């Protein structure tokens, strides 16, 4: 199985990204669409993962006042367990590392409980108490670049 992760640039890629997020977050996890789509869509760097040419996963990152936030990691349900999440995390981290502005910054995310082991493989550590966001349990996870 061939996984390809690309930085999104075209309308077709963004259409695929928003469809994946709708399928995973809005439909499967019942997140209110008003919570899922936000004012940071245009200021974030988005990624699309494809398997054999078919869109399968997505993620984005952005600068914040606290550092760099990794977010909106989503893999279609029928594609989970195939390494797509790992490929997305690796692509996002590589892209962030290429940015001169990112040196020494805190990388952080709000990780859903089932995804914590994935992010821990990349050196992220849980910080603070568990919390709910959109009725889903999360931990903040952090690491420095």
C-alpha positions, 0 to 999 in steps of 0.5 A: 500500500502506497501512502502519499502525503502532500501539502494541500494547494488545489481546490480539489485537495481542499475539497477532499480534506473537508470531506474527510473532516466532515466524515470523521468529525461531524458524522462519525464523532458528532462534532457540531460543524460550527466547532469543526470549521473555524477562522484558522482554515486560511492561516493553517498549513493543510496536508492530505494523505492519499492511499493509491490515489484515494484521499484517506486522511488529513491534518493541519498546523498553525502558529499561535501565541503559545507556539505551534498547534498541530490539529485536525488529524483525521483518517477515514474509519476504513483506512485506520491502522494502515500507517496513515496517521503516522505518515501525517504526523511525520509530514507535519513535523518535517514541514514545521522543522523546515520553517526558520520561524519554528526553531525552539517553539513549543509544539502542542496539540489536543489529542483524543485519547485513542491517538495518544500512543501515536503522538507519543511515538513522536516524542509528545508527552501528556501535559495537565489533566484530561479535558473535554472538547466537543464532547470528546476526551482529550489531553494536551500533548507537547514537545519542543522542536 
